Amino acid sequence: MNLESLEPPVSSDVRHPAPERRTRRRLRLCWPLSIVRGPRPECVLSSVTVDLSSGGFSCLLDESLAAGENAVCILGFPCRNDPRTSQALRCEVQVVWVRRTEDGRFVAGCRIDDYTLVA
């Protein structure tokens, strides 16, 4: 799958493209992500990030989230000193946008409202 195809739509008119609304630099990172939607283990969605910025991330999902939905996410990332081990952030997020992909999956853009390092 081409990661460029996972970008949110910006304009359908190529003659008058929409201005770039993002103010923060984004990194293309494919890191593991667990999205907790409720108190039971079956309410956890497994995902990966598509890109990450200081204000949020987009992620690839097998089932849709709802724009406006609040969730808790566990974002895994490799340790700088030892890439074979990892750490995680617990993020409180709000889903900002959701888009269906050509293969029937979903991409969601999430804003990070708060985060803590998981010990």
C-alpha positions as CSV (number, residue, x, y, z in Angstrom):
1,M,0.0,0.0,0.0
2,N,1.3,3.4,-0.9
3,L,1.5,5.7,2.2
4,E,0.9,8.8,0.1
5,S,-2.6,7.4,-0.6
6,L,-3.4,7.5,3.1
7,E,-3.2,11.3,3.3
8,P,-6.4,13.2,4.1
9,P,-8.0,14.8,1.1
10,V,-7.0,18.5,0.7
11,S,-8.9,19.5,-2.4
12,S,-10.7,18.0,-5.4
13,D,-9.8,20.9,-7.6
14,V,-6.2,20.7,-8.8
15,R,-6.3,24.2,-10.2
16,H,-7.2,25.7,-6.8
17,P,-5.6,23.4,-4.2
18,A,-6.5,24.0,-0.6
19,P,-3.8,25.6,1.5
20,E,-1.8,23.4,3.8
21,R,-3.5,23.6,7.2
22,R,-0.9,21.7,9.1
23,T,1.5,23.8,11.1
24,R,3.7,21.1,12.6
25,R,6.3,19.0,10.9
26,R,5.2,15.3,10.3
27,L,7.3,12.2,10.3
28,R,6.4,9.0,8.4
29,L,6.6,6.4,11.1
30,C,5.1,3.0,11.3
31,W,4.9,2.4,15.0
32,P,2.6,-0.1,16.9
33,L,-0.5,1.5,18.4
34,S,-3.2,0.1,20.6
35,I,-6.5,2.1,20.8
36,V,-8.6,1.5,23.9
37,R,-12.2,2.2,23.2
38,G,-13.7,0.8,26.5
39,P,-13.0,-1.1,29.7
40,R,-13.0,-4.6,28.2
41,P,-10.0,-6.2,26.4
42,E,-12.2,-6.8,23.3
43,C,-12.5,-3.0,23.0
44,V,-8.8,-2.7,22.1
45,L,-7.9,-2.1,18.4
46,S,-4.5,-2.9,17.1
47,S,-3.1,-0.5,14.6
48,V,0.1,1.2,13.3
49,T,0.8,4.9,12.8
50,V,1.1,6.3,9.3
51,D,2.7,9.6,10.4
52,L,3.3,11.4,13.7
53,S,3.7,15.1,14.7
54,S,4.0,16.9,18.0
55,G,0.2,17.4,18.0
56,G,-1.1,14.1,16.8
57,F,-0.8,11.1,14.4
58,S,-2.7,9.3,11.7
59,C,-3.2,5.5,11.9
60,L,-4.4,2.7,9.8
61,L,-7.4,0.7,11.1
62,D,-9.4,-2.4,10.2
63,E,-12.5,-0.8,11.7
64,S,-13.7,2.8,11.8
65,L,-13.5,5.3,14.6
66,A,-15.9,8.2,14.7
67,A,-14.8,11.8,14.2
68,G,-15.1,13.5,17.6
69,E,-14.6,10.2,19.5
70,N,-12.2,10.3,22.5
71,A,-9.9,7.3,23.1
72,V,-6.8,6.3,25.0
73,C,-3.9,5.0,22.9
74,I,-0.7,3.2,23.8
75,L,2.0,4.2,21.2
76,G,5.1,2.0,21.2
77,F,8.4,3.3,20.0
78,P,12.0,2.0,19.9
79,C,14.5,3.0,22.6
80,R,17.2,5.3,21.2
81,N,20.0,3.5,23.0
82,D,18.8,0.0,22.2
83,P,16.4,-0.3,19.2
84,R,15.7,-4.0,20.1
85,T,13.7,-2.7,23.1
86,S,10.8,-0.3,23.2
87,Q,9.0,2.1,25.4
88,A,5.4,3.4,25.2
89,L,3.4,6.6,25.6
90,R,-0.2,6.6,26.9
91,C,-2.0,9.2,24.9
92,E,-5.4,10.7,25.4
93,V,-6.6,11.6,21.9
94,Q,-9.6,12.9,20.0
95,V,-10.3,11.6,16.5
96,V,-10.4,14.5,14.1
97,W,-11.1,12.8,10.8
98,V,-11.6,9.3,9.4
99,R,-11.3,8.2,5.8
100,R,-12.0,4.8,4.1
101,T,-9.1,3.5,2.0
102,E,-9.4,1.7,-1.4
103,D,-8.8,-1.6,0.3
104,G,-11.7,-1.2,2.7
105,R,-9.7,-0.2,5.8
106,F,-9.7,3.2,7.5
107,V,-7.2,6.0,8.2
108,A,-7.9,8.2,11.2
109,G,-6.3,11.5,12.2
110,C,-6.0,11.9,16.0
111,R,-5.1,14.9,18.0
112,I,-3.1,14.2,21.2
113,D,-4.6,16.0,24.1
114,D,-2.3,14.7,26.8
115,Y,0.3,11.9,27.2
116,T,2.5,10.2,29.8
117,L,5.4,7.8,29.5
118,V,4.4,4.2,30.4
119,A,6.9,2.7,32.8
